[in-house]
């Protein structure tokens, strides 16, 4: 059973832990901006804890092969 992700900061931390490489995380973040309009590294305050935005980013990451 997957643990719910509460914020974009939580997603970013999980991604960095899974990848283990800040340069790769940066490239993935750029792809996310293009796909979702969300900057995972510096999210807008109104996006940071919005469940719909968090889910949109989680799904986009899963589509790119990063199931968190």
MOSULPE-V257579 format. One record per residue. N is the residue number from 1. PHI is phi in whole degrees, 0 to 359 (* if undefined). NEAR is the number of other ideal C-beta (glycine too) atoms within 8 Angstrom. D_CENTER is the distance of its C-alpha to the mean C-alpha in whole Angstrom. Layout:
n=N phi=PHI near=NEAR d_center=D_CENTER
n=N phi=PHI near=NEAR d_center=D_CENTER
This chain:
n=1 phi=* near=2 d_center=19
n=2 phi=283 near=3 d_center=15
n=3 phi=273 near=4 d_center=15
n=4 phi=297 near=4 d_center=13
n=5 phi=256 near=10 d_center=10
n=6 phi=268 near=6 d_center=11
n=7 phi=210 near=9 d_center=9
n=8 phi=293 near=14 d_center=6
n=9 phi=297 near=8 d_center=8
n=10 phi=295 near=10 d_center=8
n=11 phi=299 near=15 d_center=5
n=12 phi=299 near=12 d_center=5
n=13 phi=295 near=8 d_center=9
n=14 phi=296 near=10 d_center=8
n=15 phi=296 near=14 d_center=7
n=16 phi=298 near=10 d_center=10
n=17 phi=295 near=7 d_center=12
n=18 phi=292 near=8 d_center=12
n=19 phi=282 near=10 d_center=12
n=20 phi=74 near=5 d_center=15
n=21 phi=214 near=6 d_center=15
n=22 phi=299 near=6 d_center=14
n=23 phi=295 near=6 d_center=15
n=24 phi=293 near=8 d_center=13
n=25 phi=299 near=13 d_center=10
n=26 phi=297 near=9 d_center=11
n=27 phi=294 near=8 d_center=12
n=28 phi=294 near=14 d_center=9
n=29 phi=300 near=12 d_center=7
n=30 phi=297 near=8 d_center=11
n=31 phi=298 near=9 d_center=10
n=32 phi=296 near=14 d_center=7
n=33 phi=301 near=11 d_center=10
n=34 phi=293 near=5 d_center=13
n=35 phi=280 near=6 d_center=11
n=36 phi=240 near=9 d_center=10
n=37 phi=79 near=3 d_center=11
n=38 phi=248 near=12 d_center=8
n=39 phi=269 near=9 d_center=8
n=40 phi=293 near=13 d_center=5
n=41 phi=279 near=8 d_center=8
n=42 phi=219 near=3 d_center=11
n=43 phi=290 near=12 d_center=10
n=44 phi=295 near=6 d_center=13
n=45 phi=306 near=5 d_center=15
n=46 phi=287 near=5 d_center=15
n=47 phi=265 near=9 d_center=12
n=48 phi=306 near=10 d_center=10
n=49 phi=238 near=7 d_center=12
n=50 phi=285 near=8 d_center=12
n=51 phi=303 near=6 d_center=12
n=52 phi=293 near=6 d_center=12
n=53 phi=291 near=12 d_center=10
n=54 phi=301 near=15 d_center=7
n=55 phi=294 near=8 d_center=9
n=56 phi=300 near=10 d_center=9
n=57 phi=290 near=14 d_center=5
n=58 phi=300 near=11 d_center=6
n=59 phi=294 near=8 d_center=9
n=60 phi=298 near=11 d_center=8
n=61 phi=298 near=14 d_center=6
n=62 phi=299 near=10 d_center=10
n=63 phi=298 near=6 d_center=12
n=64 phi=272 near=8 d_center=11
n=65 phi=100 near=5 d_center=12
n=66 phi=247 near=10 d_center=9
n=67 phi=279 near=5 d_center=10
n=68 phi=245 near=10 d_center=9
